[in-house]
Amino acid sequence: MPILKLIEIGDSVGVILPPELLDWLKCAEGDALLWSVTAQGVLLTRDDQVPNAQLPLGREFMDDYRDTFRGLDS
């Protein structure tokens, strides 16, 4: 079983995740993870709600600048 290293980040402590675990989780730097405690230990899952929460903001931005985006197509 691989060992994960804890490092100090400001006033907090972070965990270094190896590339194979990031690939398995389908995550990259900057993505959000959810964690929960189970009878077997700690469960990490990808937080798919973050992009879904950002979609309405992106749509609003695109609506506000619709003419600008259309001009880029020319």
Residue, then its C-alpha position, 0 to 999 in steps of 0.5 A: m500500500p503506497i504511503l501518502k506524504l503530509i506537507e505544511i501549506g501555510d497554516s494547514v497541512g496538505v496531502i501529496l497524491p501520486p499521479e496514478l491516484l489522480d488518474w484513478l479519481k479523474c482529478a487534477e490540480g485545482d479540482a475539488l474532492l469530497w471526503s467522508v469517514t466510513a467503517q473501512g476508513v476515509l473515502l475520497t470522491r471527485d466533487d462533480q457539483v463544482p462545474n455544475a455550479q459554475l455552468p449558470l455563471g458561464r451561461e450568464f457571461m456568454d449571454d452578456y457578451r453574445d455580440t462580442f462572441r459572434g464578432l469573433d466568428s467573423 
